[in-house]
Amino acid sequence: MAEKHYNTMNDFLRNTFGSKVFKVSLNAGFSCPNKDGTKGYGGCIFCSPSGSGDFAGDIGETLASQFKAIKTRMHEKWPEAKYIAYFQANTNTYAPADTLRTLYDKALNLDENVVGLSIGTRADCVDESVIDVLESLHKRTYLQVEIGLQSMHEKTAKRINRGHDLATFDDAVKRLRKRGINVVVHIINGFPWEDKDAMLETVDHLGNLDIQGIKIHMLHITKNTALGDEYLANPFPLLTLEEYVDITIEQIRRLHPDVIVQRVTGDAAKDDLIAPQWTLKKFVVMNEIDKRMRKERLVQGDLYSSR
């Protein structure tokens, strides 16, 4: 059987573009309506001061300089690779449509080997004028829009200060897909008030929507976040590596067979991570998932039709 028993982004991009393709994470200086008072203050309780852009480019540099620095570093490992410009930090559709159009065009022209764009945003920041811009991009290049759901449960949305409800997320996905735009959804496992069934329900909900990709993350407790402060004052239980592997495998098995699993674990800056420390060993997490799926002959989607 194949080494990976689920659809990986690496394989998808190689098959699509005929070579290795890596993302170049950029910080375009966007804010977030959940930080500036439009929807709320402080952002999601787990969100870092960089707006989840800890590995993006230096905000003090131009996009071109950010791109060049990261491209040069990545080329040490993949000399012949192509690139996707990834707008990662904060909410990257949170600006007037004309501003977005100019910015995205600039990113596409950073290098002749830029083959597409990935744009991270929120479900409440994709109005029709923004979708018009995204649709025009979709017709010109490979495009994916990444939306942070984290959990389908309204209790969790309120607890993490997400700032919008599930209906807003569902509506955004449907409107993007109506224009043919690829949607990638971020979810988080390990909220201490959610059990395994609740985490599986989030994936089952996504199975009722037309999404093209998913990123599965473990809840990171990091410094300089509301959640980090809460944890340091009153530590709460977190998933073990074994529990995370078990839950993530079952989530993969419940996904639609065609969805691209872009991540099965996430990153946190080593100096900022409070817990769980096992998440620093990203390749151990990935290998444990792969080993068990191979050993037990489990594959993506084998529980999808029986949900």
Helices and strands as residue ranges (DSSP letters): H 9-17, E 21-26, H 63-75, E 82-87, H 97-108, E 114-121, G 123-125, H 128-138, E 142-150, H 154-159, H 166-178, E 182-189, H 196-206, E 213-218, E 221-222, H 226-233, H 241-254, E 260-263, E 273-275, G 277-280, H 282-295
